[in-house]
Amino acid sequence: MVPGRYHHVMAMNLRLNEAEADALRARAEQEGRSMQEVARTAIAQYVSERPQRLRAAIERVRDEDRELLQRLSR
Protein backbone atom coordinates (compact mmCIF):
# COMPACT_ATOMS: atom_id res chain seq x y z
CA MET A 1 0.00 0.00 0.00
CA VAL A 2 1.27 3.50 -0.90
CA PRO A 3 1.38 5.99 1.98
CA GLY A 4 -1.11 8.87 1.66
CA ARG A 5 1.61 11.50 1.47
CA TYR A 6 2.54 10.28 -2.01
CA HIS A 7 -0.91 10.78 -3.51
CA HIS A 8 -0.77 14.57 -3.76
CA VAL A 9 2.88 15.33 -4.46
CA MET A 10 5.28 13.73 -6.90
CA ALA A 11 8.97 13.85 -6.15
CA MET A 12 11.42 13.86 -9.02
CA ASN A 13 15.06 14.47 -9.80
CA LEU A 14 15.85 17.13 -12.33
CA ARG A 15 19.27 16.85 -13.93
CA LEU A 16 20.63 20.19 -15.10
CA ASN A 17 23.91 20.97 -16.76
CA GLU A 18 26.15 23.50 -15.05
CA ALA A 19 24.89 26.48 -17.05
CA GLU A 20 21.25 25.60 -16.39
CA ALA A 21 21.89 25.12 -12.68
CA ASP A 22 23.78 28.42 -12.49
CA ALA A 23 20.94 30.25 -14.28
CA LEU A 24 18.32 28.67 -12.02
CA ARG A 25 20.33 29.48 -8.90
CA ALA A 26 20.84 33.09 -10.02
CA ARG A 27 17.14 33.56 -10.77
CA ALA A 28 16.14 32.05 -7.44
CA GLU A 29 18.55 34.31 -5.57
CA GLN A 30 17.37 37.34 -7.56
CA GLU A 31 13.73 36.62 -6.70
CA GLY A 32 14.38 35.54 -3.11
CA ARG A 33 12.84 32.14 -3.76
CA SER A 34 14.07 28.57 -3.73
CA MET A 35 15.33 26.90 -6.88
CA GLN A 36 12.44 24.45 -6.56
CA GLU A 37 9.87 27.26 -6.47
CA VAL A 38 11.37 28.91 -9.56
CA ALA A 39 11.47 25.61 -11.46
CA ARG A 40 7.89 24.73 -10.52
CA THR A 41 6.68 28.18 -11.62
CA ALA A 42 8.48 27.79 -14.95
CA ILE A 43 6.93 24.35 -15.50
CA ALA A 44 3.44 25.61 -14.65
CA GLN A 45 3.84 28.53 -17.04
CA TYR A 46 5.14 26.26 -19.81
CA VAL A 47 2.30 23.77 -19.61
CA SER A 48 -0.38 26.47 -19.31
CA GLU A 49 0.92 28.20 -22.45
CA ARG A 50 0.97 25.04 -24.59
CA PRO A 51 -2.35 25.72 -26.35
CA GLN A 52 -1.18 29.18 -27.45
CA ARG A 53 2.19 27.83 -28.63
CA LEU A 54 0.46 25.06 -30.58
CA ARG A 55 -1.97 27.51 -32.20
CA ALA A 56 0.90 29.84 -33.13
CA ALA A 57 2.86 26.94 -34.66
CA ILE A 58 -0.14 25.83 -36.73
CA GLU A 59 -0.70 29.39 -37.97
CA ARG A 60 2.99 29.75 -38.83
CA VAL A 61 2.99 26.54 -40.90
CA ARG A 62 -0.28 27.53 -42.57
CA ASP A 63 1.13 30.95 -43.51
CA GLU A 64 4.57 29.76 -44.58
CA ASP A 65 3.26 26.82 -46.60
CA ARG A 66 0.03 28.35 -47.88
CA GLU A 67 0.81 27.70 -51.56
CA LEU A 68 1.86 24.10 -50.98
CA LEU A 69 -1.21 23.39 -48.85
CA GLN A 70 -3.48 24.82 -51.54
CA ARG A 71 -1.87 22.63 -54.21
CA LEU A 72 -2.18 19.53 -52.00
CA SER A 73 -5.84 20.20 -51.31
CA ARG A 74 -6.75 20.01 -55.05
DSSP file (Angstrom, degrees, kcal/mol; ACC not computed):
  #  RESIDUE AA STRUCTURE BP1 BP2  ACC     N-H-->O    O-->H-N    N-H-->O    O-->H-N    TCO  KAPPA ALPHA  PHI   PSI    X-CA   Y-CA   Z-CA
    1    1 A M              0   0    0      0, 0.0     0, 0.0     0, 0.0     0, 0.0   0.000 360.0 360.0 360.0 139.1    0.0    0.0    0.0
    2    2 A V        -     0   0    0      1,-0.1     5,-0.1     2,-0.0     0, 0.0  -0.727 360.0-112.5 -88.3 129.2    1.3    3.5   -0.9
    3    3 A P    >   -     0   0    0      0, 0.0     3,-1.8     0, 0.0     4,-0.2  -0.275  25.4-117.1 -59.0 147.0    1.4    6.0    2.0
    4    4 A G  G >  S+     0   0    0      1,-0.3     3,-1.8     2,-0.2     4,-0.4   0.758 107.7  71.1 -56.8 -29.7   -1.1    8.9    1.7
    5    5 A R  G 3  S+     0   0    0      1,-0.3     4,-0.5     2,-0.2     3,-0.4   0.700  93.8  57.1 -65.5 -16.6    1.6   11.5    1.5
    6    6 A Y  G <  S+     0   0    0     -3,-1.8    -1,-0.3     1,-0.2    -2,-0.2   0.496  89.2  74.6 -91.3  -3.4    2.5   10.3   -2.0
    7    7 A H  S <  S+     0   0    0     -3,-1.8    -1,-0.2    -4,-0.2    -2,-0.2   0.709 103.9  33.0 -82.8 -18.9   -0.9   10.8   -3.5
    8    8 A H  S    S+     0   0    0     -4,-0.4     2,-0.4    -3,-0.4    -1,-0.2   0.593 117.5  45.9-113.0 -14.9   -0.8   14.6   -3.8
    9    9 A V        -     0   0    0     -4,-0.5     2,-0.5     2,-0.0    -1,-0.2  -0.992  62.5-154.0-133.9 136.4    2.9   15.3   -4.5
   10   10 A M        -     0   0    0     -2,-0.4     2,-0.3    -3,-0.1    -3,-0.0  -0.948  11.6-151.0-111.3 126.1    5.3   13.7   -6.9
   11   11 A A        +     0   0    0     -2,-0.5     2,-0.3    -5,-0.1    -2,-0.0  -0.710  23.7 167.0 -90.6 144.9    9.0   13.9   -6.1
   12   12 A M        -     0   0    0     -2,-0.3     2,-0.5     2,-0.0    -2,-0.0  -0.988  34.0-121.8-152.0 159.1   11.4   13.9   -9.0
   13   13 A N        -     0   0    0     -2,-0.3     2,-0.6     2,-0.0    -2,-0.0  -0.884  21.5-159.3-101.3 136.0   15.1   14.5   -9.8
   14   14 A L        -     0   0    0     -2,-0.5     2,-0.7     2,-0.0    -2,-0.0  -0.963   6.0-153.1-117.9 115.9   15.9   17.1  -12.3
   15   15 A R        +     0   0    0     -2,-0.6     2,-0.3     6,-0.0    -2,-0.0  -0.798  18.9 179.3 -94.1 118.6   19.3   16.9  -13.9
   16   16 A L        -     0   0    0     -2,-0.7     2,-0.1     2,-0.0    -2,-0.0  -0.876  26.6-122.5-115.6 147.2   20.6   20.2  -15.1
   17   17 A N     >  -     0   0    0     -2,-0.3     4,-2.6     1,-0.1     5,-0.2  -0.325  42.7 -94.2 -77.1 175.1   23.9   21.0  -16.8
   18   18 A E  H  > S+     0   0    0      1,-0.2     4,-2.5     2,-0.2     5,-0.2   0.888 124.8  49.4 -61.2 -41.7   26.2   23.5  -15.0
   19   19 A A  H  > S+     0   0    0      2,-0.2     4,-2.4     1,-0.2    -1,-0.2   0.908 112.5  47.8 -65.5 -41.7   24.9   26.5  -17.1
   20   20 A E  H  > S+     0   0    0      2,-0.2     4,-2.6     1,-0.2    -2,-0.2   0.921 113.0  48.1 -64.9 -43.3   21.2   25.6  -16.4
   21   21 A A  H  X S+     0   0    0     -4,-2.6     4,-2.7     2,-0.2    -2,-0.2   0.906 111.9  49.8 -63.9 -41.3   21.9   25.1  -12.7
   22   22 A D  H  X S+     0   0    0     -4,-2.5     4,-2.5    -5,-0.2    -1,-0.2   0.915 112.2  47.6 -62.8 -43.2   23.8   28.4  -12.5
   23   23 A A  H  X S+     0   0    0     -4,-2.4     4,-2.3     2,-0.2    -2,-0.2   0.909 113.7  47.3 -65.5 -41.9   20.9   30.3  -14.3
   24   24 A L  H  X S+     0   0    0     -4,-2.6     4,-2.5     2,-0.2    -2,-0.2   0.921 113.1  48.7 -64.4 -44.2   18.3   28.7  -12.0
   25   25 A R  H  X S+     0   0    0     -4,-2.7     4,-2.5     2,-0.2    -2,-0.2   0.914 111.9  49.1 -61.2 -44.3   20.3   29.5   -8.9
   26   26 A A  H  X S+     0   0    0     -4,-2.5     4,-2.6     2,-0.2    -2,-0.2   0.916 112.2  47.8 -63.7 -43.1   20.8   33.1  -10.0
   27   27 A R  H  X S+     0   0    0     -4,-2.3     4,-2.2     2,-0.2    -2,-0.2   0.916 111.8  50.2 -64.8 -42.2   17.1   33.6  -10.8
   28   28 A A  H  X>S+     0   0    0     -4,-2.5     5,-2.4     1,-0.2     4,-0.9   0.919 113.0  45.9 -62.2 -44.0   16.1   32.0   -7.4
   29   29 A E  H  <5S+     0   0    0     -4,-2.5     3,-0.5     1,-0.2    -2,-0.2   0.912 111.6  52.5 -64.3 -42.3   18.5   34.3   -5.6
   30   30 A Q  H  <5S+     0   0    0     -4,-2.6    -2,-0.2     1,-0.2    -1,-0.2   0.875 116.6  38.9 -60.7 -39.1   17.4   37.3   -7.6
   31   31 A E  H  <5S-     0   0    0     -4,-2.2    -1,-0.2    -5,-0.2    -2,-0.2   0.500 108.3-121.5 -91.7  -5.1   13.7   36.6   -6.7
   32   32 A G  T  <5S+     0   0    0     -4,-0.9     2,-0.3    -3,-0.5    -3,-0.2   0.847  74.3 116.5  67.4  33.5   14.4   35.5   -3.1
   33   33 A R  S   <S-     0   0    0     -5,-2.4    -1,-0.3    -6,-0.2    -2,-0.1  -0.809  70.4 -92.9-126.7 168.6   12.8   32.1   -3.8
   34   34 A S     >  -     0   0    0     -2,-0.3     4,-2.1     1,-0.1     5,-0.2  -0.403  32.7-116.5 -77.5 159.4   14.1   28.6   -3.7
   35   35 A M  H  > S+     0   0    0      1,-0.2     4,-2.5     2,-0.2     5,-0.2   0.884 117.7  55.3 -60.3 -38.6   15.3   26.9   -6.9
   36   36 A Q  H  > S+     0   0    0      2,-0.2     4,-2.7     1,-0.2     5,-0.2   0.917 106.5  49.4 -62.2 -44.3   12.4   24.4   -6.6
   37   37 A E  H  > S+     0   0    0      1,-0.2     4,-2.2     2,-0.2    -1,-0.2   0.919 112.2  47.8 -61.8 -43.2    9.9   27.3   -6.5
   38   38 A V  H  X S+     0   0    0     -4,-2.1     4,-2.2     2,-0.2    -2,-0.2   0.921 113.5  47.5 -64.6 -43.5   11.4   28.9   -9.6
   39   39 A A  H  X S+     0   0    0     -4,-2.5     4,-2.3     2,-0.2    -2,-0.2   0.913 111.9  49.6 -64.3 -43.4   11.5   25.6  -11.5
   40   40 A R  H  X S+     0   0    0     -4,-2.7     4,-2.4     1,-0.2    -1,-0.2   0.886 110.7  50.3 -64.6 -38.3    7.9   24.7  -10.5
   41   41 A T  H  X S+     0   0    0     -4,-2.2     4,-2.4    -5,-0.2    -1,-0.2   0.913 110.5  49.9 -64.0 -42.5    6.7   28.2  -11.6
   42   42 A A  H  X S+     0   0    0     -4,-2.2     4,-2.4     2,-0.2    -2,-0.2   0.899 111.6  48.3 -63.6 -40.8    8.5   27.8  -14.9
   43   43 A I  H  X S+     0   0    0     -4,-2.3     4,-2.6     2,-0.2     5,-0.3   0.928 111.4  49.8 -65.5 -45.1    6.9   24.4  -15.5
   44   44 A A  H  X S+     0   0    0     -4,-2.4     4,-1.8     1,-0.2    -2,-0.2   0.907 112.6  47.5 -60.6 -42.0    3.4   25.6  -14.6
   45   45 A Q  H  X S+     0   0    0     -4,-2.4     4,-1.4     2,-0.2    -1,-0.2   0.915 111.5  51.4 -65.5 -42.7    3.8   28.5  -17.0
   46   46 A Y  H  < S+     0   0    0     -4,-2.4     4,-0.4     1,-0.2     3,-0.3   0.938 112.9  43.0 -60.9 -49.4    5.1   26.3  -19.8
   47   47 A V  H >< S+     0   0    0     -4,-2.6     3,-0.6     1,-0.2    -1,-0.2   0.824 112.4  53.3 -71.5 -29.0    2.3   23.8  -19.6
   48   48 A S  H 3< S+     0   0    0     -4,-1.8     4,-0.2    -5,-0.3    -1,-0.2   0.764 109.4  49.7 -75.3 -23.4   -0.4   26.5  -19.3
   49   49 A E  T 3X S+     0   0    0     -4,-1.4     4,-2.2    -3,-0.3     3,-0.3   0.431  81.4  99.1 -92.5   0.1    0.9   28.2  -22.5
   50   50 A R  H <> S+     0   0    0     -3,-0.6     4,-2.8    -4,-0.4     5,-0.2   0.903  78.2  53.8 -57.3 -45.9    1.0   25.0  -24.6
   51   51 A P  H  > S+     0   0    0      0, 0.0     4,-2.3     0, 0.0    -1,-0.2   0.902 111.0  46.5 -58.4 -39.2   -2.4   25.7  -26.4
   52   52 A Q  H  > S+     0   0    0     -3,-0.3     4,-2.4    -4,-0.2    -2,-0.2   0.904 113.0  49.1 -68.7 -39.9   -1.2   29.2  -27.4
   53   53 A R  H  X S+     0   0    0     -4,-2.2     4,-2.2     2,-0.2    -1,-0.2   0.907 112.3  48.9 -64.6 -40.8    2.2   27.8  -28.6
   54   54 A L  H  X S+     0   0    0     -4,-2.8     4,-2.4    -5,-0.2    -2,-0.2   0.933 111.8  48.3 -64.2 -46.3    0.5   25.1  -30.6
   55   55 A R  H  X S+     0   0    0     -4,-2.3     4,-2.4    -5,-0.2    -2,-0.2   0.908 111.9  49.9 -60.5 -43.1   -2.0   27.5  -32.2
   56   56 A A  H  X S+     0   0    0     -4,-2.4     4,-2.3     1,-0.2    -1,-0.2   0.891 110.4  50.3 -63.5 -39.8    0.9   29.8  -33.1
   57   57 A A  H  X S+     0   0    0     -4,-2.2     4,-2.4     2,-0.2    -2,-0.2   0.909 110.7  49.0 -65.5 -41.9    2.9   26.9  -34.7
   58   58 A I  H  X S+     0   0    0     -4,-2.4     4,-2.7     1,-0.2    -2,-0.2   0.927 112.4  48.0 -63.3 -44.3   -0.1   25.8  -36.7
   59   59 A E  H  X S+     0   0    0     -4,-2.4     4,-2.6     2,-0.2     5,-0.2   0.892 110.4  52.4 -63.0 -39.5   -0.7   29.4  -38.0
   60   60 A R  H  X S+     0   0    0     -4,-2.3     4,-2.9     2,-0.2     5,-0.2   0.928 112.0  44.7 -63.2 -45.4    3.0   29.7  -38.8
   61   61 A V  H  X S+     0   0    0     -4,-2.4     4,-2.5     2,-0.2    -2,-0.2   0.923 113.1  51.7 -64.5 -43.6    3.0   26.5  -40.9
   62   62 A R  H  < S+     0   0    0     -4,-2.7    -2,-0.2    -5,-0.2    -1,-0.2   0.913 115.4  41.6 -59.4 -42.9   -0.3   27.5  -42.6
   63   63 A D  H >< S+     0   0    0     -4,-2.6     3,-0.9     1,-0.2     4,-0.2   0.926 117.6  44.9 -71.5 -45.2    1.1   30.9  -43.5
   64   64 A E  H 3< S+     0   0    0     -4,-2.9     3,-0.2     1,-0.2    -2,-0.2   0.830 124.1  34.2 -69.6 -31.4    4.6   29.8  -44.6
   65   65 A D  T 3X S+     0   0    0     -4,-2.5     4,-2.8    -5,-0.2     5,-0.3   0.013  78.0 124.7-113.3  26.7    3.3   26.8  -46.6
   66   66 A R  H <> S+     0   0    0     -3,-0.9     4,-2.2     1,-0.2     5,-0.2   0.910  75.8  47.1 -54.0 -48.7    0.0   28.4  -47.9
   67   67 A E  H  > S+     0   0    0     -4,-0.2     4,-2.3     1,-0.2    -1,-0.2   0.930 113.7  47.2 -62.4 -46.7    0.8   27.7  -51.6
   68   68 A L  H  > S+     0   0    0      1,-0.2     4,-2.4     2,-0.2    -1,-0.2   0.919 111.6  50.8 -62.2 -43.9    1.9   24.1  -51.0
   69   69 A L  H  X S+     0   0    0     -4,-2.8     4,-1.4     1,-0.2    -1,-0.2   0.871 109.4  51.2 -62.6 -37.6   -1.2   23.4  -48.8
   70   70 A Q  H  < S+     0   0    0     -4,-2.2     4,-0.4    -5,-0.3    -1,-0.2   0.920 110.8  48.1 -65.8 -42.8   -3.5   24.8  -51.5
   71   71 A R  H >< S+     0   0    0     -4,-2.3     3,-1.0     1,-0.2    -2,-0.2   0.901 111.6  50.2 -64.2 -39.7   -1.9   22.6  -54.2
   72   72 A L  H 3< S+     0   0    0     -4,-2.4    -1,-0.2     1,-0.2    -2,-0.2   0.771 103.6  59.8 -69.8 -25.4   -2.2   19.5  -52.0
   73   73 A S  T 3<        0   0    0     -4,-1.4    -1,-0.2     1,-0.2    -2,-0.2   0.576 360.0 360.0 -81.9  -6.6   -5.8   20.2  -51.3
   74   74 A R    <         0   0    0     -3,-1.0    -1,-0.2    -4,-0.4    -2,-0.1   0.455 360.0 360.0 -83.5 360.0   -6.8   20.0  -55.1
